[in-house]
């Protein structure tokens, strides 16, 4: 097993492979989810040494937090587990509205604590910025909750680099979560320099580009869900992306590893990244994600993968 690493400048130490849990109780994101299977995969993660569980109010909404709270209680291992969750959106009718006002954030943190059946949250993110609240004021509200012992570290998600700079003017931000994968590397030029300079840990979401970078598809694959609308999956771009993935497969085959493990291992070679949080819908996928930690990439291989996805 790999040793735990420090998350940014926080006092949280994580297994570099965490678990994204939007398929645990995220009924608004995935139809026909089995809640028992969801709880089982969280138990499997904990039993296999994964200690960072990434959830959000938005998954469910609220249901993912409730199920994770149940599992942690059943496991009896609260002190070994790091819970990351996210607040900000609220539902007004069917509309999702972002609210970063200090009063709302404080209220939502209390509700998260209740759903998770715990008295502290290890990492609390603001999920989306709102239009009105000064960013540093929103972060200041989380800093107050941190001083009260209700949260241990402060995260932001989906903020632009300008918004992040404004939010971090007092240096309180520990973690930033945003989209990053080999097909979408724009943040290497925008966010990475800033987070590296300020010792903020970057947690990538969509690390496998909805499965495309896992090497699961071929040119005859047909998509009828959200993937059908993603640019990576369109026509010629899709075929070119498949060709790139096949080049990674050669490296993976030589190591007796899967494409996904090589791609995830490559992310962990980035200075800005301490932990990745691949999702799972089944317990066997959780165990499979952990095989990433067995992949050792040489300098030449790291460069080769970078060149394939220029």
Secondary structure, 3 states (H helix, E strand, C coil): CCCCEECCCCCCEECCECEECCCCCCCCCCCCCCHHHHHHHHHHHHHCCCCEEECCCCCCCCHHHHHHHHHHHHHCCHHHCEEEEEECEEEECCEEEECCCHHHHHHHHHHHHHHCCCCCEEEEEECCCCCCCCHHHHHHHHHHHHHCCCEEEEEEECCCHHHHHHHCCCCCCCEEEEECECCECHHHCCHHHHHHHCCCEEEEECCCCCCHHHCCCCCCCCCCCHHHHCHHHCHHHHHHHHHHHHHHHHHHHHHCCCHHHHHHHHHCCCCCCCCECCECCCHHHHHHHHHHHHCCCCHHHHHHHHHHCC
